[in-house]
Amino acid sequence: MRKDPRPWVKSYDPWIPTEMVIPETTIKALIGQTVEEFPDRPAFHYNDLTCTFRELSEKADRFACALSEYGIQKGDVLAIHLVNSPQYLIALYGAIKAGVIVSGLSPLLTKDEISYQLSDLKAKAVITLDNLFEDRLAAATSGITSLKLIIISALDESLEKADLSKKPKDLPGIEVRRFGDIL
């Protein structure tokens, strides 16, 4: 008796295709194609904010340029230490456009786990939330020589309601910049 190599297909509803064509392309090209075909359609909704694919692409371009200006180049690692937010999408797409490798850095990690992951990745940059920076990330960066840039953002920064008057604390040997300022 031959074992079924795809037993899960039996549970599919009748209208679900059992075969999938995976295109020979990149995420960058797929998103770029969507931006070209549907520039004025919503890419996402976040609270009261709606961002079109064109706006997302423009912000991602600015983020990619900022990474380059701070010396983060193709093949370097950006750790995204964010919750689901517009900043996450902008950073992800911007990094992809810049050829930068992206690694998720869970906001739930402890200081020691953050330190280990950043060291293991040899991350050159991190984007994080201001409260995560103050509570965990700043203390976790000591001794991580690869890290050159930390970008911090307020969760409501994309809604233009954030208090951005507080200057982030400096860390020895690491540029610390606000997300809104680099865009």
MIFI-156322 format. One record per residue (C-alpha): residue number from 1; residue in three letters; chain; x, y, z. Coordinates in Angstrom, 3 decimals. Layout:
BEGIN
<voro i="NUM" aa="ALA" ch="A" px="X" py="Y" pz="Z"/>
...
END
This chain:
BEGIN
<voro i="1" aa="MET" ch="A" px="0.000" py="0.000" pz="0.000"/>
<voro i="2" aa="ARG" ch="A" px="1.384" py="3.363" pz="-1.071"/>
<voro i="3" aa="LYS" ch="A" px="1.216" py="6.261" pz="1.383"/>
<voro i="4" aa="ASP" ch="A" px="-0.574" py="9.406" pz="0.161"/>
<voro i="5" aa="PRO" ch="A" px="2.131" py="12.110" pz="-0.130"/>
<voro i="6" aa="ARG" ch="A" px="-0.428" py="14.929" pz="0.421"/>
<voro i="7" aa="PRO" ch="A" px="-3.087" py="13.714" pz="2.855"/>
<voro i="8" aa="TRP" ch="A" px="-4.202" py="17.268" pz="3.722"/>
<voro i="9" aa="VAL" ch="A" px="-5.760" py="17.705" pz="0.242"/>
<voro i="10" aa="LYS" ch="A" px="-8.683" py="15.491" pz="1.319"/>
<voro i="11" aa="SER" ch="A" px="-9.792" py="18.211" pz="3.742"/>
<voro i="12" aa="TYR" ch="A" px="-9.895" py="20.976" pz="1.071"/>
<voro i="13" aa="ASP" ch="A" px="-13.251" py="22.432" pz="0.088"/>
<voro i="14" aa="PRO" ch="A" px="-14.210" py="21.579" pz="-3.522"/>
<voro i="15" aa="TRP" ch="A" px="-13.397" py="25.037" pz="-4.884"/>
<voro i="16" aa="ILE" ch="A" px="-9.844" py="25.075" pz="-3.466"/>
<voro i="17" aa="PRO" ch="A" px="-7.246" py="24.148" pz="-6.103"/>
<voro i="18" aa="THR" ch="A" px="-5.037" py="21.211" pz="-5.170"/>
<voro i="19" aa="GLU" ch="A" px="-2.167" py="22.338" pz="-7.366"/>
<voro i="20" aa="MET" ch="A" px="-0.370" py="25.648" pz="-7.132"/>
<voro i="21" aa="VAL" ch="A" px="1.760" py="27.450" pz="-9.658"/>
<voro i="22" aa="ILE" ch="A" px="4.587" py="29.261" pz="-7.894"/>
<voro i="23" aa="PRO" ch="A" px="5.974" py="32.029" pz="-10.077"/>
<voro i="24" aa="GLU" ch="A" px="9.706" py="32.267" pz="-10.721"/>
<voro i="25" aa="THR" ch="A" px="10.087" py="35.781" pz="-9.309"/>
<voro i="26" aa="THR" ch="A" px="10.993" py="37.739" pz="-6.196"/>
<voro i="27" aa="ILE" ch="A" px="8.904" py="39.363" pz="-3.484"/>
<voro i="28" aa="LYS" ch="A" px="10.289" py="42.712" pz="-4.630"/>
<voro i="29" aa="ALA" ch="A" px="9.010" py="42.092" pz="-8.169"/>
<voro i="30" aa="LEU" ch="A" px="5.612" py="40.836" pz="-6.973"/>
<voro i="31" aa="ILE" ch="A" px="5.033" py="43.874" pz="-4.765"/>
<voro i="32" aa="GLY" ch="A" px="6.354" py="46.170" pz="-7.512"/>
<voro i="33" aa="GLN" ch="A" px="3.892" py="44.651" pz="-9.971"/>
<voro i="34" aa="THR" ch="A" px="1.052" py="45.238" pz="-7.507"/>
<voro i="35" aa="VAL" ch="A" px="2.162" py="48.867" pz="-7.039"/>
<voro i="36" aa="GLU" ch="A" px="2.157" py="49.364" pz="-10.840"/>
<voro i="37" aa="GLU" ch="A" px="-1.226" py="47.696" pz="-11.394"/>
<voro i="38" aa="PHE" ch="A" px="-3.069" py="49.126" pz="-8.376"/>
<voro i="39" aa="PRO" ch="A" px="-1.245" py="52.300" pz="-7.247"/>
<voro i="40" aa="ASP" ch="A" px="-4.311" py="53.965" pz="-5.739"/>
<voro i="41" aa="ARG" ch="A" px="-5.780" py="50.935" pz="-4.009"/>
<voro i="42" aa="PRO" ch="A" px="-5.304" py="50.516" pz="-0.272"/>
<voro i="43" aa="ALA" ch="A" px="-2.189" py="48.586" pz="0.685"/>
<voro i="44" aa="PHE" ch="A" px="-3.312" py="48.604" pz="4.317"/>
<voro i="45" aa="HIS" ch="A" px="-5.655" py="50.174" pz="6.830"/>
<voro i="46" aa="TYR" ch="A" px="-4.366" py="50.981" pz="10.304"/>
<voro i="47" aa="ASN" ch="A" px="-6.771" py="52.594" pz="12.743"/>
<voro i="48" aa="ASP" ch="A" px="-7.874" py="55.775" pz="10.902"/>
<voro i="49" aa="LEU" ch="A" px="-5.004" py="55.615" pz="8.401"/>
<voro i="50" aa="THR" ch="A" px="-5.311" py="54.214" pz="4.884"/>
<voro i="51" aa="CYS" ch="A" px="-2.146" py="53.915" pz="2.819"/>
<voro i="52" aa="THR" ch="A" px="-2.212" py="53.210" pz="-0.915"/>
<voro i="53" aa="PHE" ch="A" px="0.294" py="50.978" pz="-2.684"/>
<voro i="54" aa="ARG" ch="A" px="1.866" py="54.102" pz="-4.237"/>
<voro i="55" aa="GLU" ch="A" px="2.314" py="55.725" pz="-0.801"/>
<voro i="56" aa="LEU" ch="A" px="3.719" py="52.517" pz="0.660"/>
<voro i="57" aa="SER" ch="A" px="6.194" py="52.251" pz="-2.209"/>
<voro i="58" aa="GLU" ch="A" px="7.279" py="55.896" pz="-1.837"/>
<voro i="59" aa="LYS" ch="A" px="7.861" py="55.486" pz="1.909"/>
<voro i="60" aa="ALA" ch="A" px="9.707" py="52.214" pz="1.312"/>
<voro i="61" aa="ASP" ch="A" px="11.930" py="54.016" pz="-1.232"/>
<voro i="62" aa="ARG" ch="A" px="12.765" py="56.672" pz="1.357"/>
<voro i="63" aa="PHE" ch="A" px="13.482" py="53.987" pz="3.951"/>
<voro i="64" aa="ALA" ch="A" px="15.762" py="52.125" pz="1.508"/>
<voro i="65" aa="CYS" ch="A" px="17.647" py="55.361" pz="0.762"/>
<voro i="66" aa="ALA" ch="A" px="18.024" py="56.088" pz="4.478"/>
<voro i="67" aa="LEU" ch="A" px="19.498" py="52.634" pz="5.076"/>
<voro i="68" aa="SER" ch="A" px="22.016" py="53.303" pz="2.312"/>
<voro i="69" aa="GLU" ch="A" px="22.871" py="56.753" pz="3.705"/>
<voro i="70" aa="TYR" ch="A" px="23.702" py="55.145" pz="7.059"/>
<voro i="71" aa="GLY" ch="A" px="25.917" py="52.524" pz="5.385"/>
<voro i="72" aa="ILE" ch="A" px="23.483" py="49.617" pz="5.477"/>
<voro i="73" aa="GLN" ch="A" px="23.960" py="47.871" pz="2.142"/>
<voro i="74" aa="LYS" ch="A" px="22.915" py="44.842" pz="0.137"/>
<voro i="75" aa="GLY" ch="A" px="23.568" py="41.692" pz="2.153"/>
<voro i="76" aa="ASP" ch="A" px="23.591" py="43.451" pz="5.542"/>
<voro i="77" aa="VAL" ch="A" px="20.982" py="42.427" pz="8.130"/>
<voro i="78" aa="LEU" ch="A" px="18.126" py="44.594" pz="9.427"/>
<voro i="79" aa="ALA" ch="A" px="16.308" py="43.230" pz="12.481"/>
<voro i="80" aa="ILE" ch="A" px="12.663" py="44.313" pz="12.617"/>
<voro i="81" aa="HIS" ch="A" px="11.698" py="44.587" pz="16.287"/>
<voro i="82" aa="LEU" ch="A" px="8.138" py="45.822" pz="15.776"/>
<voro i="83" aa="VAL" ch="A" px="4.543" py="44.810" pz="16.296"/>
<voro i="84" aa="ASN" ch="A" px="2.173" py="44.704" pz="13.314"/>
<voro i="85" aa="SER" ch="A" px="2.165" py="48.327" pz="12.223"/>
<voro i="86" aa="PRO" ch="A" px="2.672" py="50.543" pz="9.169"/>
<voro i="87" aa="GLN" ch="A" px="6.327" py="50.932" pz="10.173"/>
<voro i="88" aa="TYR" ch="A" px="6.768" py="47.152" pz="9.883"/>
<voro i="89" aa="LEU" ch="A" px="5.467" py="47.125" pz="6.313"/>
<voro i="90" aa="ILE" ch="A" px="7.498" py="50.180" pz="5.279"/>
<voro i="91" aa="ALA" ch="A" px="10.695" py="48.777" pz="6.819"/>
<voro i="92" aa="LEU" ch="A" px="10.159" py="45.327" pz="5.316"/>
<voro i="93" aa="TYR" ch="A" px="9.485" py="46.582" pz="1.789"/>
<voro i="94" aa="GLY" ch="A" px="12.217" py="49.240" pz="2.047"/>
<voro i="95" aa="ALA" ch="A" px="14.776" py="46.669" pz="3.146"/>
<voro i="96" aa="ILE" ch="A" px="13.743" py="44.339" pz="0.325"/>
<voro i="97" aa="LYS" ch="A" px="14.147" py="47.199" pz="-2.165"/>
<voro i="98" aa="ALA" ch="A" px="17.627" py="47.908" pz="-0.769"/>
<voro i="99" aa="GLY" ch="A" px="18.669" py="44.254" pz="-0.959"/>
<voro i="100" aa="VAL" ch="A" px="19.024" py="44.137" pz="2.816"/>
<voro i="101" aa="ILE" ch="A" px="18.361" py="40.849" pz="4.611"/>
<voro i="102" aa="VAL" ch="A" px="15.440" py="41.048" pz="7.033"/>
<voro i="103" aa="SER" ch="A" px="15.103" py="39.126" pz="10.268"/>
<voro i="104" aa="GLY" ch="A" px="12.177" py="39.334" pz="12.617"/>
<voro i="105" aa="LEU" ch="A" px="13.098" py="40.153" pz="16.210"/>
<voro i="106" aa="SER" ch="A" px="10.084" py="39.408" pz="18.364"/>
<voro i="107" aa="PRO" ch="A" px="8.971" py="42.190" pz="20.720"/>
<voro i="108" aa="LEU" ch="A" px="8.368" py="39.434" pz="23.304"/>
<voro i="109" aa="LEU" ch="A" px="12.044" py="38.479" pz="23.611"/>
<voro i="110" aa="THR" ch="A" px="14.004" py="39.171" pz="26.777"/>
<voro i="111" aa="LYS" ch="A" px="17.108" py="41.358" pz="26.831"/>
<voro i="112" aa="ASP" ch="A" px="19.376" py="38.279" pz="26.748"/>
<voro i="113" aa="GLU" ch="A" px="17.446" py="36.711" pz="23.854"/>
<voro i="114" aa="ILE" ch="A" px="17.631" py="39.974" pz="21.899"/>
<voro i="115" aa="SER" ch="A" px="21.354" py="40.231" pz="22.518"/>
<voro i="116" aa="TYR" ch="A" px="21.919" py="36.639" pz="21.417"/>
<voro i="117" aa="GLN" ch="A" px="19.865" py="36.992" pz="18.234"/>
<voro i="118" aa="LEU" ch="A" px="21.446" py="40.302" pz="17.200"/>
<voro i="119" aa="SER" ch="A" px="24.931" py="38.877" pz="17.787"/>
<voro i="120" aa="ASP" ch="A" px="24.145" py="35.665" pz="15.936"/>
<voro i="121" aa="LEU" ch="A" px="22.707" py="37.594" pz="12.968"/>
<voro i="122" aa="LYS" ch="A" px="25.551" py="40.102" pz="12.956"/>
<voro i="123" aa="ALA" ch="A" px="22.763" py="42.651" pz="12.494"/>
<voro i="124" aa="LYS" ch="A" px="23.892" py="46.041" pz="11.239"/>
<voro i="125" aa="ALA" ch="A" px="20.585" py="47.805" pz="11.948"/>
<voro i="126" aa="VAL" ch="A" px="17.432" py="47.451" pz="14.024"/>
<voro i="127" aa="ILE" ch="A" px="14.086" py="49.185" pz="13.759"/>
<voro i="128" aa="THR" ch="A" px="12.098" py="49.171" pz="16.992"/>
<voro i="129" aa="LEU" ch="A" px="9.410" py="50.959" pz="18.956"/>
<voro i="130" aa="ASP" ch="A" px="10.424" py="53.678" pz="21.397"/>
<voro i="131" aa="ASN" ch="A" px="9.084" py="51.792" pz="24.426"/>
<voro i="132" aa="LEU" ch="A" px="10.860" py="48.574" pz="23.360"/>
<voro i="133" aa="PHE" ch="A" px="14.066" py="50.554" pz="22.868"/>
<voro i="134" aa="GLU" ch="A" px="13.941" py="52.019" pz="26.358"/>
<voro i="135" aa="ASP" ch="A" px="12.754" py="48.841" pz="28.103"/>
<voro i="136" aa="ARG" ch="A" px="14.895" py="46.153" pz="26.451"/>
<voro i="137" aa="LEU" ch="A" px="16.817" py="46.908" pz="23.289"/>
<voro i="138" aa="ALA" ch="A" px="19.161" py="49.621" pz="24.601"/>
<voro i="139" aa="ALA" ch="A" px="20.428" py="47.317" pz="27.362"/>
<voro i="140" aa="ALA" ch="A" px="20.781" py="44.378" pz="24.943"/>
<voro i="141" aa="THR" ch="A" px="23.140" py="46.111" pz="22.503"/>
<voro i="142" aa="SER" ch="A" px="26.219" py="46.278" pz="24.723"/>
<voro i="143" aa="GLY" ch="A" px="29.076" py="44.428" pz="23.053"/>
<voro i="144" aa="ILE" ch="A" px="27.358" py="43.924" pz="19.689"/>
<voro i="145" aa="THR" ch="A" px="30.040" py="45.344" pz="17.415"/>
<voro i="146" aa="SER" ch="A" px="28.186" py="44.743" pz="14.138"/>
<voro i="147" aa="LEU" ch="A" px="25.297" py="47.042" pz="15.105"/>
<voro i="148" aa="LYS" ch="A" px="25.626" py="50.493" pz="13.489"/>
<voro i="149" aa="LEU" ch="A" px="22.080" py="51.915" pz="13.399"/>
<voro i="150" aa="ILE" ch="A" px="18.946" py="51.792" pz="15.533"/>
<voro i="151" aa="ILE" ch="A" px="15.776" py="53.368" pz="14.160"/>
<voro i="152" aa="ILE" ch="A" px="13.052" py="54.031" pz="16.705"/>
<voro i="153" aa="SER" ch="A" px="9.421" py="54.816" pz="16.115"/>
<voro i="154" aa="ALA" ch="A" px="6.399" py="55.623" pz="18.221"/>
<voro i="155" aa="LEU" ch="A" px="3.519" py="53.258" pz="17.599"/>
<voro i="156" aa="ASP" ch="A" px="1.197" py="56.106" pz="16.665"/>
<voro i="157" aa="GLU" ch="A" px="3.857" py="57.949" pz="14.624"/>
<voro i="158" aa="SER" ch="A" px="2.198" py="56.938" pz="11.368"/>
<voro i="159" aa="LEU" ch="A" px="-0.999" py="58.572" pz="12.594"/>
<voro i="160" aa="GLU" ch="A" px="0.820" py="61.854" pz="13.181"/>
<voro i="161" aa="LYS" ch="A" px="-0.319" py="61.884" pz="16.811"/>
<voro i="162" aa="ALA" ch="A" px="2.958" py="60.848" pz="18.415"/>
<voro i="163" aa="ASP" ch="A" px="4.982" py="63.011" pz="20.752"/>
<voro i="164" aa="LEU" ch="A" px="8.347" py="63.102" pz="18.976"/>
<voro i="165" aa="SER" ch="A" px="9.878" py="65.808" pz="21.144"/>
<voro i="166" aa="LYS" ch="A" px="11.746" py="63.338" pz="23.366"/>
<voro i="167" aa="LYS" ch="A" px="15.199" py="62.674" pz="21.930"/>
<voro i="168" aa="PRO" ch="A" px="16.250" py="59.021" pz="21.983"/>
<voro i="169" aa="LYS" ch="A" px="19.183" py="58.189" pz="24.227"/>
<voro i="170" aa="ASP" ch="A" px="22.527" py="57.800" pz="22.513"/>
<voro i="171" aa="LEU" ch="A" px="24.391" py="54.508" pz="22.587"/>
<voro i="172" aa="PRO" ch="A" px="28.170" py="54.257" pz="22.250"/>
<voro i="173" aa="GLY" ch="A" px="29.187" py="53.541" pz="18.652"/>
<voro i="174" aa="ILE" ch="A" px="25.596" py="53.227" pz="17.393"/>
<voro i="175" aa="GLU" ch="A" px="23.581" py="55.854" pz="15.484"/>
<voro i="176" aa="VAL" ch="A" px="20.101" py="56.215" pz="17.023"/>
<voro i="177" aa="ARG" ch="A" px="17.577" py="57.941" pz="14.763"/>
<voro i="178" aa="ARG" ch="A" px="13.829" py="58.454" pz="14.690"/>
<voro i="179" aa="PHE" ch="A" px="11.847" py="56.750" pz="11.936"/>
<voro i="180" aa="GLY" ch="A" px="10.032" py="59.949" pz="10.942"/>
<voro i="181" aa="ASP" ch="A" px="13.291" py="61.885" pz="10.692"/>
<voro i="182" aa="ILE" ch="A" px="14.960" py="59.406" pz="8.334"/>
<voro i="183" aa="LEU" ch="A" px="11.915" py="59.277" pz="6.078"/>
END
